Amino acid sequence: MSKELGIAPTDGRRKGETRTAPVTGRKYVNKTGLWCLVIDRDHADVANVVNRLLDKLKPREGTLRGLHGVEDAYFDVFIAGLTDTEGEANCQFALDGAQLATLAQFGPPIRFTVTMGTE
């Protein structure tokens, strides 16, 4: 993945690798692998974060299609926010056509994961 994308991950794990849970200290074996690139921004506009991601990657048509050993590839845009004192929150974001077209060049679907909490 790193060679195909032209960048090293900020986090990753291999399928079948034995790891230790940080809280419990219990050993477990990864059932899946993970290649993760985190673009961390507080109070960021999602479109700007996607632009930062695209600036780091080297897209080529279908880069992530048919990679050896990859069963399920997708871009996951993870958004976390805080609720107000009444437990309510809104999350808005927009991507333009150029951003979507560039992401589409890689091949996998784009998934948006939004979570809101009190802390």
PEPE-V690921 format. One record per residue. N is the residue number from 1. SS is DSSP state (~ for helix, > for strand, _ for the rest). Layout:
BEGIN
N:SS + N:SS
END
This chain:
BEGIN
1:_ + 2:~ + 3:~ + 4:~ + 5:~ + 6:_ + 7:_ + 8:_ + 9:_ + 10:_ + 11:> + 12:> + 13:> + 14:_ + 15:_ + 16:_ + 17:_ + 18:> + 19:> + 20:> + 21:_ + 22:_ + 23:_ + 24:_ + 25:_ + 26:_ + 27:> + 28:> + 29:> + 30:_ + 31:_ + 32:_ + 33:_ + 34:> + 35:> + 36:> + 37:_ + 38:_ + 39:_ + 40:_ + 41:_ + 42:_ + 43:_ + 44:_ + 45:_ + 46:~ + 47:~ + 48:~ + 49:~ + 50:~ + 51:~ + 52:~ + 53:~ + 54:~ + 55:~ + 56:~ + 57:_ + 58:_ + 59:_ + 60:_ + 61:_ + 62:_ + 63:_ + 64:_ + 65:_ + 66:_ + 67:_ + 68:_ + 69:_ + 70:_ + 71:_ + 72:_ + 73:_ + 74:> + 75:> + 76:> + 77:> + 78:> + 79:> + 80:> + 81:> + 82:> + 83:_ + 84:_ + 85:_ + 86:_ + 87:_ + 88:_ + 89:_ + 90:_ + 91:_ + 92:_ + 93:_ + 94:_ + 95:_ + 96:_ + 97:~ + 98:~ + 99:~ + 100:~ + 101:~ + 102:~ + 103:~ + 104:~ + 105:~ + 106:~ + 107:_ + 108:_ + 109:> + 110:> + 111:> + 112:> + 113:> + 114:> + 115:> + 116:> + 117:> + 118:_ + 119:_
END
